[in-house]
Amino acid sequence: MPPRQILRHLSDEGFSNLYIDGGKVIQAFLKEDLIDELVIAKVPVLIGNGIPLFDELDRDVGFKHIRTEVFSNGLVRSYYEKFIQTPV
């Protein structure tokens, strides 16, 4: 099911916020400009392979850094909000 159709269905069911996770799912929602906030968690472990979190996009998508939390186990969580970029 395409991301916009998923949003429409969940909105009809009364949901207003979604947690989007998984490389390909995040990429699909970003490509349709459906992500308003990002929370990016970094864990101090290098993964040898997998699906990239971000893939190629048709255009730049700007996000403003809101805050970052650092935990004693090395986890770093950064919060961002989307902003509208003005043409130069």
Secondary structure in CASP SS format (residue, H / E / C, confidence):
PFRMAT SS
TARGET T0000
AUTHOR 0000-0000-0000
METHOD secondary structure of the structure
MODEL  1
M C 1.00
P C 1.00
P H 1.00
R H 1.00
Q H 1.00
I H 1.00
L H 1.00
R H 1.00
H H 1.00
L H 1.00
S H 1.00
D H 1.00
E C 1.00
G C 1.00
F C 1.00
S C 1.00
N C 1.00
L C 1.00
Y C 1.00
I C 1.00
D C 1.00
G C 1.00
G H 1.00
K H 1.00
V H 1.00
I H 1.00
Q H 1.00
A H 1.00
F H 1.00
L H 1.00
K H 1.00
E C 1.00
D C 1.00
L C 1.00
I C 1.00
D C 1.00
E E 1.00
L E 1.00
V E 1.00
I E 1.00
A E 1.00
K E 1.00
V C 1.00
P C 1.00
V C 1.00
L C 1.00
I C 1.00
G C 1.00
N C 1.00
G C 1.00
I C 1.00
P C 1.00
L C 1.00
F C 1.00
D C 1.00
E C 1.00
L C 1.00
D C 1.00
R C 1.00
D C 1.00
V C 1.00
G C 1.00
F E 1.00
K E 1.00
H E 1.00
I E 1.00
R E 1.00
T E 1.00
E E 1.00
V E 1.00
F C 1.00
S C 1.00
N C 1.00
G C 1.00
L C 1.00
V E 1.00
R E 1.00
S E 1.00
Y E 1.00
Y E 1.00
E E 1.00
K E 1.00
F C 1.00
I C 1.00
Q C 1.00
T C 1.00
P C 1.00
V C 1.00
END
